[in-house]
Amino acid sequence: MMKSSNSPLYLLSCLLMLLLLPVPSLSADPDALQDFCVADLNASISINGFPCIPASKVNASDFFFDLSKEGVTNTSNLNSSVTPANVLAFPAVNTLGISMNRVDFGPGGLNPPHSHPRATEMGLVVEGSILVGFVTTSNVYYSKVLTTGEVFVIPRGLVHFQKNVGNGKGIVFTSFNSHMPGVVISSTTLFGSQPPMPNEVLTQAFQVDDAVVNSIKSKFGS
């Protein structure tokens, strides 16, 4: 005999099924179970975050961070600088599922192709003309030149970049739905890993010979 759709047993069964189904999270980090959890950076990392320092030792300054200082862009051939406000620099964002970066560009500066394995990124161009591009898992490339006040979004995990195509400096502020979005810089990961990735893998993947791979590796210290 079929159970009535209004019976308590039927409703309980449906509720249990919903609880057991994998429900996708709307954010990259788990929801916090307290008002705040200012990270104790001297403690060992626990699952999905740092332990909290005692609330009695938290003060107002813990909740504020300065991103007004311009980054130094001329220290590398990329001519760009990233100032992070993730949990490692701003412990108050621990467990809150949010963080920011300030990215400064000199003329022609590049934030090289990279991805964030744990977060979607949204960026606001504050100054300059910035070419923003990303590639989907179907190998489709999307890009646009953005100017002051325009915003972009990069879906989680996709390879993307920003390049200053204006004549002056450029500034972009980015935000993430993770307190530690992580970053995988494509070139550094492939050619600067320690221990080095085998040449036979790279030569076959890029269809070049050893001399080309060794030349690129030498630029990344591998």
C-alpha positions as a Markdown table, in Angstrom:
| # | Residue | x | y | z |
|---|---|---|---|---|
| 1 | Met | 0.0 | 0.0 | 0.0 |
| 2 | Met | 1.4 | 3.4 | -1.0 |
| 3 | Lys | 2.1 | 5.9 | 1.8 |
| 4 | Ser | 0.0 | 9.1 | 1.7 |
| 5 | Ser | 2.0 | 12.1 | 0.6 |
| 6 | Asn | 0.7 | 13.9 | 3.7 |
| 7 | Ser | 1.7 | 11.2 | 6.2 |
| 8 | Pro | 4.3 | 12.1 | 8.8 |
| 9 | Leu | 6.4 | 9.0 | 7.8 |
| 10 | Tyr | 6.4 | 10.1 | 4.2 |
| 11 | Leu | 7.4 | 13.7 | 5.0 |
| 12 | Leu | 10.1 | 12.4 | 7.3 |
| 13 | Ser | 11.5 | 10.2 | 4.6 |
| 14 | Cys | 11.6 | 13.1 | 2.2 |
| 15 | Leu | 13.4 | 15.3 | 4.7 |
| 16 | Leu | 16.0 | 12.6 | 5.4 |
| 17 | Met | 16.6 | 12.2 | 1.6 |
| 18 | Leu | 17.2 | 16.0 | 1.3 |
| 19 | Leu | 19.6 | 16.0 | 4.2 |
| 20 | Leu | 21.6 | 13.1 | 2.7 |
| 21 | Leu | 21.8 | 14.6 | -0.8 |
| 22 | Pro | 25.0 | 16.6 | -1.5 |
| 23 | Val | 24.0 | 20.2 | -1.5 |
| 24 | Pro | 26.3 | 22.6 | -3.4 |
| 25 | Ser | 27.6 | 25.5 | -1.4 |
| 26 | Leu | 27.1 | 29.0 | -2.6 |
| 27 | Ser | 30.5 | 30.1 | -1.3 |
| 28 | Ala | 34.0 | 28.7 | -1.5 |
| 29 | Asp | 34.5 | 28.6 | 2.2 |
| 30 | Pro | 32.2 | 27.0 | 4.9 |
| 31 | Asp | 29.9 | 29.3 | 6.7 |
| 32 | Ala | 31.2 | 30.7 | 10.0 |
| 33 | Leu | 29.7 | 29.4 | 13.2 |
| 34 | Gln | 30.6 | 32.5 | 15.2 |
| 35 | Asp | 30.7 | 36.3 | 14.8 |
| 36 | Phe | 34.4 | 36.3 | 13.9 |
| 37 | Cys | 37.5 | 34.1 | 14.2 |
| 38 | Val | 40.6 | 36.3 | 13.9 |
| 39 | Ala | 43.3 | 33.9 | 12.8 |
| 40 | Asp | 46.1 | 32.8 | 15.1 |
| 41 | Leu | 48.8 | 32.7 | 12.4 |
| 42 | Asn | 51.3 | 31.1 | 14.8 |
| 43 | Ala | 49.2 | 28.1 | 15.2 |
| 44 | Ser | 49.1 | 25.1 | 12.9 |
| 45 | Ile | 46.5 | 25.3 | 10.1 |
| 46 | Ser | 43.3 | 23.3 | 10.8 |
| 47 | Ile | 40.7 | 22.2 | 8.3 |
| 48 | Asn | 39.6 | 25.1 | 6.2 |
| 49 | Gly | 41.3 | 27.8 | 8.3 |
| 50 | Phe | 43.4 | 28.8 | 11.2 |
| 51 | Pro | 42.4 | 28.5 | 14.9 |
| 52 | Cys | 41.0 | 31.6 | 16.4 |
| 53 | Ile | 42.8 | 33.8 | 18.9 |
| 54 | Pro | 40.8 | 34.3 | 22.1 |
| 55 | Ala | 38.1 | 37.0 | 21.7 |
| 56 | Ser | 39.5 | 38.7 | 24.8 |
| 57 | Lys | 42.7 | 39.5 | 22.8 |
| 58 | Val | 40.9 | 40.9 | 19.7 |
| 59 | Asn | 40.9 | 44.7 | 19.3 |
| 60 | Ala | 39.4 | 47.1 | 16.7 |
| 61 | Ser | 42.6 | 47.3 | 14.7 |
| 62 | Asp | 42.3 | 43.6 | 13.8 |
| 63 | Phe | 39.3 | 44.4 | 11.6 |
| 64 | Phe | 40.9 | 47.0 | 9.4 |
| 65 | Phe | 43.5 | 46.7 | 6.6 |
| 66 | Asp | 45.3 | 49.3 | 4.5 |
| 67 | Leu | 45.3 | 48.8 | 0.7 |
| 68 | Ser | 46.0 | 52.5 | -0.1 |
| 69 | Lys | 49.7 | 52.0 | -0.6 |
| 70 | Glu | 50.9 | 51.7 | -4.2 |
| 71 | Gly | 52.8 | 48.5 | -5.0 |
| 72 | Val | 56.3 | 48.6 | -6.4 |
| 73 | Thr | 55.9 | 47.5 | -10.1 |
| 74 | Asn | 59.5 | 47.8 | -11.4 |
| 75 | Thr | 61.1 | 44.9 | -9.6 |
| 76 | Ser | 60.4 | 42.3 | -12.3 |
| 77 | Asn | 59.9 | 42.1 | -16.0 |
| 78 | Leu | 56.1 | 41.7 | -15.4 |
| 79 | Asn | 56.0 | 45.4 | -14.3 |
| 80 | Ser | 53.2 | 44.6 | -11.9 |
| 81 | Ser | 52.6 | 44.1 | -8.1 |
| 82 | Val | 50.0 | 42.3 | -6.1 |
| 83 | Thr | 49.2 | 43.3 | -2.5 |
| 84 | Pro | 47.0 | 40.6 | -1.0 |
| 85 | Ala | 44.5 | 41.0 | 1.8 |
| 86 | Asn | 43.9 | 37.3 | 2.4 |
| 87 | Val | 43.9 | 35.6 | 5.8 |
| 88 | Leu | 47.7 | 35.5 | 5.8 |
| 89 | Ala | 47.9 | 39.3 | 5.6 |
| 90 | Phe | 44.6 | 40.2 | 7.2 |
| 91 | Pro | 43.8 | 37.6 | 9.9 |
| 92 | Ala | 40.3 | 38.9 | 10.5 |
| 93 | Val | 39.0 | 37.4 | 7.3 |
| 94 | Asn | 39.7 | 33.9 | 8.6 |
| 95 | Thr | 36.6 | 31.7 | 8.1 |
| 96 | Leu | 34.6 | 34.6 | 6.6 |
| 97 | Gly | 34.8 | 33.4 | 3.0 |
| 98 | Ile | 36.1 | 36.7 | 1.6 |
| 99 | Ser | 39.4 | 38.5 | 0.7 |
| 100 | Met | 40.8 | 41.1 | -1.6 |
| 101 | Asn | 43.9 | 42.0 | -3.6 |
| 102 | Arg | 45.3 | 45.3 | -4.9 |
| 103 | Val | 47.0 | 44.9 | -8.3 |
| 104 | Asp | 49.3 | 47.8 | -9.5 |
| 105 | Phe | 50.5 | 48.0 | -13.1 |
| 106 | Gly | 53.3 | 50.0 | -14.7 |
| 107 | Pro | 52.9 | 50.7 | -18.4 |
| 108 | Gly | 52.6 | 47.4 | -20.2 |
| 109 | Gly | 52.4 | 45.6 | -16.8 |
| 110 | Leu | 51.1 | 42.1 | -16.7 |
| 111 | Asn | 49.4 | 40.0 | -14.0 |
| 112 | Pro | 50.4 | 36.7 | -15.8 |
| 113 | Pro | 48.0 | 33.8 | -16.6 |
| 114 | His | 47.0 | 32.2 | -13.4 |
| 115 | Ser | 44.0 | 30.6 | -11.7 |
| 116 | His | 42.4 | 30.5 | -8.2 |
| 117 | Pro | 41.5 | 27.0 | -7.2 |
| 118 | Arg | 39.3 | 28.0 | -4.3 |
| 119 | Ala | 37.5 | 31.1 | -5.4 |
| 120 | Thr | 35.6 | 33.1 | -8.0 |
| 121 | Glu | 37.2 | 36.6 | -8.6 |
| 122 | Met | 35.5 | 39.9 | -9.2 |
| 123 | Gly | 37.6 | 43.0 | -10.0 |
| 124 | Leu | 37.1 | 46.7 | -10.2 |
| 125 | Val | 39.4 | 48.9 | -12.4 |
| 126 | Val | 40.3 | 52.0 | -10.4 |
| 127 | Glu | 42.8 | 53.5 | -12.9 |
| 128 | Gly | 44.1 | 52.8 | -16.4 |
| 129 | Ser | 43.0 | 50.7 | -19.3 |
| 130 | Ile | 43.2 | 47.0 | -18.4 |
| 131 | Leu | 42.8 | 44.1 | -20.8 |
| 132 | Val | 41.2 | 41.3 | -18.9 |
| 133 | Gly | 40.9 | 37.8 | -20.4 |
| 134 | Phe | 40.1 | 34.2 | -19.4 |
| 135 | Val | 39.8 | 30.8 | -21.0 |
| 136 | Thr | 37.0 | 28.3 | -20.3 |
| 137 | Thr | 37.3 | 24.6 | -19.9 |
| 138 | Ser | 36.0 | 24.4 | -23.5 |
| 139 | Asn | 39.1 | 26.4 | -24.6 |
| 140 | Val | 37.1 | 29.5 | -25.4 |
| 141 | Tyr | 38.8 | 32.8 | -24.8 |
| 142 | Tyr | 36.9 | 35.8 | -23.6 |
| 143 | Ser | 38.4 | 39.3 | -23.2 |
| 144 | Lys | 37.7 | 43.0 | -23.0 |
| 145 | Val | 39.6 | 46.2 | -22.3 |
| 146 | Leu | 38.1 | 47.8 | -19.2 |
| 147 | Thr | 38.6 | 51.4 | -17.9 |
| 148 | Thr | 37.9 | 53.2 | -14.6 |
| 149 | Gly | 34.8 | 52.1 | -12.8 |
| 150 | Glu | 34.2 | 48.9 | -14.9 |
| 151 | Val | 34.0 | 45.5 | -13.3 |
| 152 | Phe | 34.9 | 42.0 | -14.4 |
| 153 | Val | 34.3 | 38.5 | -13.0 |
| 154 | Ile | 36.4 | 35.3 | -13.4 |
| 155 | Pro | 34.7 | 32.0 | -12.7 |
| 156 | Arg | 36.4 | 29.8 | -10.1 |
| 157 | Gly | 39.4 | 27.8 | -11.3 |
| 158 | Leu | 39.7 | 29.3 | -14.8 |
| 159 | Val | 43.0 | 30.6 | -16.2 |
| 160 | His | 42.9 | 34.4 | -16.6 |
| 161 | Phe | 45.2 | 37.5 | -16.7 |
| 162 | Gln | 45.1 | 41.3 | -16.6 |
| 163 | Lys | 47.4 | 43.5 | -18.7 |
| 164 | Asn | 47.8 | 47.2 | -18.6 |
| 165 | Val | 47.3 | 48.4 | -22.2 |
| 166 | Gly | 47.2 | 52.1 | -21.4 |
| 167 | Asn | 50.0 | 54.7 | -21.5 |
| 168 | Gly | 50.1 | 55.3 | -17.7 |
| 169 | Lys | 49.8 | 53.2 | -14.6 |
| 170 | Gly | 46.9 | 50.9 | -13.8 |
| 171 | Ile | 45.2 | 49.9 | -10.6 |
| 172 | Val | 42.7 | 47.1 | -10.0 |
| 173 | Phe | 41.0 | 45.9 | -6.8 |
| 174 | Thr | 39.9 | 42.3 | -6.8 |
| 175 | Ser | 37.7 | 40.4 | -4.4 |
| 176 | Phe | 37.3 | 36.6 | -3.8 |
| 177 | Asn | 34.7 | 34.4 | -2.1 |
| 178 | Ser | 37.4 | 32.7 | 0.0 |
| 179 | His | 39.7 | 33.9 | 2.8 |
| 180 | Met | 42.5 | 32.1 | 1.0 |
| 181 | Pro | 41.7 | 31.7 | -2.7 |
| 182 | Gly | 45.1 | 30.3 | -3.7 |
| 183 | Val | 46.9 | 31.1 | -6.9 |
| 184 | Val | 48.4 | 28.9 | -9.5 |
| 185 | Ile | 50.6 | 30.9 | -11.9 |
| 186 | Ser | 50.8 | 28.8 | -15.1 |
| 187 | Ser | 54.3 | 29.6 | -16.1 |
| 188 | Thr | 55.8 | 29.3 | -12.7 |
| 189 | Thr | 54.0 | 26.1 | -11.9 |
| 190 | Leu | 55.1 | 24.4 | -15.1 |
| 191 | Phe | 58.7 | 25.7 | -15.4 |
| 192 | Gly | 59.7 | 26.7 | -11.9 |
| 193 | Ser | 58.4 | 23.8 | -9.7 |
| 194 | Gln | 60.7 | 22.1 | -7.2 |
| 195 | Pro | 61.6 | 19.4 | -7.9 |
| 196 | Pro | 61.4 | 20.3 | -11.6 |
| 197 | Met | 58.8 | 18.9 | -13.8 |
| 198 | Pro | 60.4 | 16.3 | -16.2 |
| 199 | Asn | 61.5 | 17.7 | -19.5 |
| 200 | Glu | 60.0 | 14.8 | -21.3 |
| 201 | Val | 56.6 | 15.8 | -20.1 |
| 202 | Leu | 57.0 | 19.5 | -21.1 |
| 203 | Thr | 58.6 | 18.8 | -24.5 |
| 204 | Gln | 55.8 | 16.4 | -25.4 |
| 205 | Ala | 53.0 | 18.7 | -24.1 |
| 206 | Phe | 54.3 | 21.8 | -25.8 |
| 207 | Gln | 55.8 | 20.0 | -28.8 |
| 208 | Val | 59.2 | 21.6 | -28.5 |
| 209 | Asp | 62.7 | 20.2 | -27.9 |
| 210 | Asp | 64.8 | 20.1 | -24.7 |
| 211 | Ala | 66.7 | 23.3 | -25.5 |
| 212 | Val | 63.5 | 25.4 | -25.5 |
| 213 | Val | 62.3 | 23.9 | -22.2 |
| 214 | Asn | 65.7 | 24.4 | -20.6 |
| 215 | Ser | 65.8 | 28.0 | -21.8 |
| 216 | Ile | 62.4 | 28.7 | -20.2 |
| 217 | Lys | 63.2 | 26.8 | -17.0 |
| 218 | Ser | 66.3 | 28.9 | -16.6 |
| 219 | Lys | 64.2 | 32.0 | -16.4 |
| 220 | Phe | 62.1 | 30.6 | -13.5 |
| 221 | Gly | 65.0 | 29.2 | -11.5 |
| 222 | Ser | 64.3 | 25.6 | -12.2 |
